[in-house]
Amino acid sequence: MSIDWISLAQVAIVTVLASIAIVGVVSGGAVALDKARVRHEGGDGATSLIMVGWAAIGFAGLVVLYGLYLLIPYFH
């Protein structure tokens, strides 16, 4: 048995980058929702920030669900 170390390294790198991207998108959505709350308390309208925040969190959720679809053979 031989291990293809280059492929293993590629998978590890892609996994780390995807994890950082998903966490970044969720964090951006959380920051947008927090800024919307602060603006709302200040009396300004914050509808666009709320939509951006929930869209970012929803997008990250869809990416996670797609990853689960790829991992679970029952769905293929």
Distance bins in CASP14 RR format, pairs under 12 A and 6 or more apart:
PFRMAT RR
TARGET T0000
AUTHOR 0000-0000-0000
RMODE 2
METHOD distances of the structure
MODEL  1
2 8 0 0 0 0 0 1 0 0 0 0 0
3 9 0 0 0 0 0 1 0 0 0 0 0
3 11 0 0 0 0 0 1 0 0 0 0 0
4 10 0 0 0 0 1 0 0 0 0 0 0
4 11 0 0 0 0 1 0 0 0 0 0 0
5 11 0 0 0 0 0 1 0 0 0 0 0
5 12 0 0 0 0 0 1 0 0 0 0 0
6 12 0 0 0 0 0 1 0 0 0 0 0
6 13 0 0 0 0 0 1 0 0 0 0 0
7 13 0 0 0 0 0 1 0 0 0 0 0
7 14 0 0 0 0 0 1 0 0 0 0 0
8 14 0 0 0 0 0 1 0 0 0 0 0
8 15 0 0 0 0 0 1 0 0 0 0 0
9 15 0 0 0 0 0 1 0 0 0 0 0
9 16 0 0 0 0 0 1 0 0 0 0 0
10 16 0 0 0 0 0 1 0 0 0 0 0
10 17 0 0 0 0 0 1 0 0 0 0 0
11 17 0 0 0 0 0 1 0 0 0 0 0
11 18 0 0 0 0 0 1 0 0 0 0 0
12 18 0 0 0 0 0 1 0 0 0 0 0
12 19 0 0 0 0 0 1 0 0 0 0 0
13 19 0 0 0 0 0 1 0 0 0 0 0
13 20 0 0 0 0 0 1 0 0 0 0 0
14 20 0 0 0 0 0 1 0 0 0 0 0
14 21 0 0 0 0 0 1 0 0 0 0 0
15 21 0 0 0 0 0 1 0 0 0 0 0
15 22 0 0 0 0 0 1 0 0 0 0 0
15 67 0 0 0 0 0 1 0 0 0 0 0
15 71 0 0 0 0 0 1 0 0 0 0 0
16 22 0 0 0 0 0 1 0 0 0 0 0
16 23 0 0 0 0 0 1 0 0 0 0 0
17 23 0 0 0 0 0 1 0 0 0 0 0
17 24 0 0 0 0 0 1 0 0 0 0 0
18 24 0 0 0 0 0 1 0 0 0 0 0
18 25 0 0 0 0 0 1 0 0 0 0 0
18 60 0 0 0 0 0 1 0 0 0 0 0
18 63 0 0 0 0 1 0 0 0 0 0 0
18 64 0 0 0 0 0 1 0 0 0 0 0
18 66 0 0 0 0 0 1 0 0 0 0 0
18 67 0 0 0 0 1 0 0 0 0 0 0
18 70 0 0 0 0 0 1 0 0 0 0 0
19 25 0 0 0 0 0 1 0 0 0 0 0
19 26 0 0 0 0 0 1 0 0 0 0 0
19 60 0 0 0 0 0 1 0 0 0 0 0
19 63 0 0 0 0 0 1 0 0 0 0 0
19 64 0 0 0 0 0 1 0 0 0 0 0
19 67 0 0 0 0 0 1 0 0 0 0 0
20 26 0 0 0 0 0 1 0 0 0 0 0
20 27 0 0 0 0 0 1 0 0 0 0 0
21 27 0 0 0 0 0 1 0 0 0 0 0
21 28 0 0 0 0 0 1 0 0 0 0 0
21 56 0 0 0 0 0 1 0 0 0 0 0
21 59 0 0 0 0 0 1 0 0 0 0 0
21 60 0 0 0 0 1 0 0 0 0 0 0
21 63 0 0 0 0 1 0 0 0 0 0 0
21 64 0 0 0 0 0 1 0 0 0 0 0
22 28 0 0 0 0 0 1 0 0 0 0 0
22 29 0 0 0 0 0 1 0 0 0 0 0
22 56 0 0 0 0 0 1 0 0 0 0 0
22 57 0 0 0 0 0 1 0 0 0 0 0
22 58 0 0 0 0 0 1 0 0 0 0 0
22 59 0 0 0 0 1 0 0 0 0 0 0
22 60 1 0 1 0 0 0 0 0 0 0 0
22 61 0 0 0 0 1 0 0 0 0 0 0
22 62 0 0 0 0 0 1 0 0 0 0 0
22 63 1 0 1 0 0 0 0 0 0 0 0
22 64 1 0 0 1 0 0 0 0 0 0 0
22 65 0 0 0 0 0 1 0 0 0 0 0
22 66 0 0 0 0 0 1 0 0 0 0 0
22 67 0 0 0 0 0 1 0 0 0 0 0
23 29 0 0 0 0 0 1 0 0 0 0 0
23 30 0 0 0 0 0 1 0 0 0 0 0
23 56 0 0 0 0 0 1 0 0 0 0 0
23 57 0 0 0 0 0 1 0 0 0 0 0
23 60 0 0 0 0 1 0 0 0 0 0 0
23 61 0 0 0 0 0 1 0 0 0 0 0
23 63 0 0 0 0 0 1 0 0 0 0 0
23 64 0 0 0 0 0 1 0 0 0 0 0
24 30 0 0 0 0 1 0 0 0 0 0 0
24 31 0 0 0 0 1 0 0 0 0 0 0
24 32 0 0 0 0 0 1 0 0 0 0 0
24 56 0 0 0 0 1 0 0 0 0 0 0
24 57 0 0 0 0 0 1 0 0 0 0 0
24 59 0 0 0 0 0 1 0 0 0 0 0
24 60 0 0 0 0 1 0 0 0 0 0 0
24 63 0 0 0 0 0 1 0 0 0 0 0
25 31 0 0 0 0 0 1 0 0 0 0 0
25 32 0 0 0 0 0 1 0 0 0 0 0
25 52 0 0 0 0 0 1 0 0 0 0 0
25 53 0 0 0 0 1 0 0 0 0 0 0
25 54 0 0 0 0 0 1 0 0 0 0 0
25 55 0 0 0 0 1 0 0 0 0 0 0
25 56 1 0 1 0 0 0 0 0 0 0 0
25 57 1 0 0 1 0 0 0 0 0 0 0
25 58 0 0 0 0 1 0 0 0 0 0 0
25 59 1 0 0 1 0 0 0 0 0 0 0
25 60 1 0 1 0 0 0 0 0 0 0 0
25 61 0 0 0 0 1 0 0 0 0 0 0
25 62 0 0 0 0 0 1 0 0 0 0 0
25 63 1 0 0 1 0 0 0 0 0 0 0
25 64 0 0 0 0 0 1 0 0 0 0 0
26 32 0 0 0 0 0 1 0 0 0 0 0
26 33 0 0 0 0 0 1 0 0 0 0 0
26 53 0 0 0 0 1 0 0 0 0 0 0
26 54 0 0 0 0 0 1 0 0 0 0 0
26 55 0 0 0 0 0 1 0 0 0 0 0
26 56 1 0 0 1 0 0 0 0 0 0 0
26 57 1 0 1 0 0 0 0 0 0 0 0
26 58 0 0 0 0 1 0 0 0 0 0 0
26 59 0 0 0 0 1 0 0 0 0 0 0
26 60 1 0 1 0 0 0 0 0 0 0 0
26 61 0 0 0 0 1 0 0 0 0 0 0
26 62 0 0 0 0 0 1 0 0 0 0 0
26 63 0 0 0 0 1 0 0 0 0 0 0
26 64 0 0 0 0 1 0 0 0 0 0 0
27 33 0 0 0 0 0 1 0 0 0 0 0
27 34 0 0 0 0 0 1 0 0 0 0 0
27 53 0 0 0 0 0 1 0 0 0 0 0
27 56 0 0 0 0 1 0 0 0 0 0 0
27 57 0 0 0 0 1 0 0 0 0 0 0
27 60 0 0 0 0 1 0 0 0 0 0 0
28 34 0 0 0 0 1 0 0 0 0 0 0
28 35 0 0 0 0 1 0 0 0 0 0 0
28 36 0 0 0 0 0 1 0 0 0 0 0
28 49 0 0 0 0 0 1 0 0 0 0 0
28 52 0 0 0 0 1 0 0 0 0 0 0
28 53 1 0 0 1 0 0 0 0 0 0 0
28 54 0 0 0 0 0 1 0 0 0 0 0
28 55 0 0 0 0 0 1 0 0 0 0 0
28 56 1 0 1 0 0 0 0 0 0 0 0
28 57 0 0 0 0 1 0 0 0 0 0 0
28 58 0 0 0 0 0 1 0 0 0 0 0
28 59 0 0 0 0 0 1 0 0 0 0 0
28 60 0 0 0 0 1 0 0 0 0 0 0
29 35 0 0 0 0 1 0 0 0 0 0 0
29 36 0 0 0 0 1 0 0 0 0 0 0
29 49 0 0 0 0 1 0 0 0 0 0 0
29 50 0 0 0 0 1 0 0 0 0 0 0
29 51 0 0 0 0 0 1 0 0 0 0 0
29 52 1 0 0 1 0 0 0 0 0 0 0
29 53 1 1 0 0 0 0 0 0 0 0 0
29 54 1 0 0 1 0 0 0 0 0 0 0
29 55 0 0 0 0 1 0 0 0 0 0 0
29 56 1 1 0 0 0 0 0 0 0 0 0
29 57 1 0 1 0 0 0 0 0 0 0 0
29 58 0 0 0 0 1 0 0 0 0 0 0
29 59 0 0 0 0 1 0 0 0 0 0 0
29 60 0 0 0 0 1 0 0 0 0 0 0
29 61 0 0 0 0 0 1 0 0 0 0 0
30 36 0 0 0 0 0 1 0 0 0 0 0
30 37 0 0 0 0 0 1 0 0 0 0 0
30 49 0 0 0 0 0 1 0 0 0 0 0
30 52 0 0 0 0 0 1 0 0 0 0 0
30 53 1 0 0 1 0 0 0 0 0 0 0
30 54 0 0 0 0 0 1 0 0 0 0 0
30 56 0 0 0 0 1 0 0 0 0 0 0
30 57 1 0 0 1 0 0 0 0 0 0 0
30 58 0 0 0 0 0 1 0 0 0 0 0
30 60 0 0 0 0 0 1 0 0 0 0 0
31 37 0 0 0 0 0 1 0 0 0 0 0
31 38 0 0 0 0 0 1 0 0 0 0 0
31 49 0 0 0 0 1 0 0 0 0 0 0
31 52 0 0 0 0 1 0 0 0 0 0 0
31 53 0 0 0 0 1 0 0 0 0 0 0
31 56 0 0 0 0 1 0 0 0 0 0 0
31 57 0 0 0 0 0 1 0 0 0 0 0
32 38 0 0 0 0 0 1 0 0 0 0 0
32 39 0 0 0 0 0 1 0 0 0 0 0
32 46 0 0 0 0 1 0 0 0 0 0 0
32 47 0 0 0 0 0 1 0 0 0 0 0
32 48 0 0 0 0 1 0 0 0 0 0 0
32 49 1 0 1 0 0 0 0 0 0 0 0
32 50 1 0 0 1 0 0 0 0 0 0 0
32 51 0 0 0 0 1 0 0 0 0 0 0
32 52 1 0 1 0 0 0 0 0 0 0 0
32 53 1 1 0 0 0 0 0 0 0 0 0
32 54 0 0 0 0 1 0 0 0 0 0 0
32 55 0 0 0 0 1 0 0 0 0 0 0
32 56 1 0 0 1 0 0 0 0 0 0 0
32 57 0 0 0 0 1 0 0 0 0 0 0
33 39 0 0 0 0 0 1 0 0 0 0 0
33 40 0 0 0 0 0 1 0 0 0 0 0
33 46 0 0 0 0 1 0 0 0 0 0 0
33 48 0 0 0 0 0 1 0 0 0 0 0
33 49 1 0 0 1 0 0 0 0 0 0 0
33 50 1 0 0 1 0 0 0 0 0 0 0
33 51 0 0 0 0 0 1 0 0 0 0 0
33 52 0 0 0 0 1 0 0 0 0 0 0
33 53 1 0 1 0 0 0 0 0 0 0 0
33 54 1 0 0 1 0 0 0 0 0 0 0
33 55 0 0 0 0 0 1 0 0 0 0 0
33 56 0 0 0 0 1 0 0 0 0 0 0
33 57 1 0 0 1 0 0 0 0 0 0 0
33 58 0 0 0 0 0 1 0 0 0 0 0
34 40 0 0 0 0 0 1 0 0 0 0 0
34 41 0 0 0 0 0 1 0 0 0 0 0
34 46 0 0 0 0 0 1 0 0 0 0 0
34 49 0 0 0 0 1 0 0 0 0 0 0
34 50 0 0 0 0 0 1 0 0 0 0 0
34 52 0 0 0 0 0 1 0 0 0 0 0
34 53 0 0 0 0 1 0 0 0 0 0 0
35 41 0 0 0 0 0 1 0 0 0 0 0
35 42 0 0 0 0 0 1 0 0 0 0 0
35 44 0 0 0 0 0 1 0 0 0 0 0
35 45 0 0 0 0 0 1 0 0 0 0 0
35 46 1 0 0 1 0 0 0 0 0 0 0
35 48 0 0 0 0 0 1 0 0 0 0 0
35 49 1 0 1 0 0 0 0 0 0 0 0
35 50 0 0 0 0 1 0 0 0 0 0 0
35 52 0 0 0 0 1 0 0 0 0 0 0
35 53 0 0 0 0 1 0 0 0 0 0 0
36 42 0 0 0 0 0 1 0 0 0 0 0
36 43 0 0 0 0 0 1 0 0 0 0 0
36 44 0 0 0 0 1 0 0 0 0 0 0
36 45 0 0 0 0 1 0 0 0 0 0 0
36 46 1 1 0 0 0 0 0 0 0 0 0
36 47 0 0 0 0 1 0 0 0 0 0 0
36 48 0 0 0 0 1 0 0 0 0 0 0
36 49 1 1 0 0 0 0 0 0 0 0 0
36 50 1 0 1 0 0 0 0 0 0 0 0
36 51 0 0 0 0 1 0 0 0 0 0 0
36 52 0 0 0 0 1 0 0 0 0 0 0
36 53 1 0 0 1 0 0 0 0 0 0 0
36 54 0 0 0 0 1 0 0 0 0 0 0
37 43 0 0 0 0 0 1 0 0 0 0 0
37 44 0 0 0 0 0 1 0 0 0 0 0
37 45 0 0 0 0 0 1 0 0 0 0 0
37 46 1 0 0 1 0 0 0 0 0 0 0
37 49 0 0 0 0 1 0 0 0 0 0 0
37 50 0 0 0 0 1 0 0 0 0 0 0
37 53 0 0 0 0 0 1 0 0 0 0 0
38 44 0 0 0 0 1 0 0 0 0 0 0
38 45 0 0 0 0 0 1 0 0 0 0 0
38 46 0 0 0 0 1 0 0 0 0 0 0
38 49 0 0 0 0 1 0 0 0 0 0 0
38 50 0 0 0 0 0 1 0 0 0 0 0
39 45 1 0 0 1 0 0 0 0 0 0 0
39 46 1 0 1 0 0 0 0 0 0 0 0
39 47 0 0 0 0 1 0 0 0 0 0 0
39 48 0 0 0 0 1 0 0 0 0 0 0
39 49 1 0 0 1 0 0 0 0 0 0 0
39 50 0 0 0 0 1 0 0 0 0 0 0
40 46 1 0 1 0 0 0 0 0 0 0 0
40 47 0 0 0 0 1 0 0 0 0 0 0
40 48 0 0 0 0 0 1 0 0 0 0 0
40 49 0 0 0 0 1 0 0 0 0 0 0
40 50 0 0 0 0 1 0 0 0 0 0 0
45 51 0 0 0 0 0 1 0 0 0 0 0
46 52 0 0 0 0 1 0 0 0 0 0 0
46 53 0 0 0 0 0 1 0 0 0 0 0
47 53 0 0 0 0 0 1 0 0 0 0 0
47 54 0 0 0 0 0 1 0 0 0 0 0
48 54 0 0 0 0 0 1 0 0 0 0 0
48 55 0 0 0 0 0 1 0 0 0 0 0
49 55 0 0 0 0 0 1 0 0 0 0 0
49 56 0 0 0 0 0 1 0 0 0 0 0
50 56 0 0 0 0 0 1 0 0 0 0 0
50 57 0 0 0 0 0 1 0 0 0 0 0
51 57 0 0 0 0 0 1 0 0 0 0 0
51 58 0 0 0 0 0 1 0 0 0 0 0
52 58 0 0 0 0 0 1 0 0 0 0 0
52 59 0 0 0 0 0 1 0 0 0 0 0
53 59 0 0 0 0 1 0 0 0 0 0 0
53 60 0 0 0 0 0 1 0 0 0 0 0
54 60 0 0 0 0 0 1 0 0 0 0 0
54 61 0 0 0 0 0 1 0 0 0 0 0
55 61 0 0 0 0 0 1 0 0 0 0 0
55 62 0 0 0 0 0 1 0 0 0 0 0
56 62 0 0 0 0 0 1 0 0 0 0 0
56 63 0 0 0 0 0 1 0 0 0 0 0
57 63 0 0 0 0 0 1 0 0 0 0 0
57 64 0 0 0 0 0 1 0 0 0 0 0
58 64 0 0 0 0 1 0 0 0 0 0 0
58 65 0 0 0 0 1 0 0 0 0 0 0
58 66 0 0 0 0 0 1 0 0 0 0 0
59 65 0 0 0 0 0 1 0 0 0 0 0
59 66 0 0 0 0 0 1 0 0 0 0 0
60 66 0 0 0 0 0 1 0 0 0 0 0
60 67 0 0 0 0 0 1 0 0 0 0 0
61 67 0 0 0 0 1 0 0 0 0 0 0
61 68 0 0 0 0 1 0 0 0 0 0 0
61 69 0 0 0 0 0 1 0 0 0 0 0
62 68 0 0 0 0 0 1 0 0 0 0 0
62 69 0 0 0 0 0 1 0 0 0 0 0
63 69 0 0 0 0 0 1 0 0 0 0 0
63 70 0 0 0 0 0 1 0 0 0 0 0
64 70 0 0 0 0 0 1 0 0 0 0 0
64 71 0 0 0 0 0 1 0 0 0 0 0
65 71 0 0 0 0 0 1 0 0 0 0 0
65 72 0 0 0 0 0 1 0 0 0 0 0
65 75 0 0 0 0 0 1 0 0 0 0 0
66 72 0 0 0 0 0 1 0 0 0 0 0
66 75 0 0 0 0 0 1 0 0 0 0 0
67 75 0 0 0 0 0 1 0 0 0 0 0
68 74 0 0 0 0 0 1 0 0 0 0 0
68 75 0 0 0 0 1 0 0 0 0 0 0
69 75 1 0 1 0 0 0 0 0 0 0 0
69 76 0 0 0 0 1 0 0 0 0 0 0
70 76 0 0 0 0 1 0 0 0 0 0 0
END
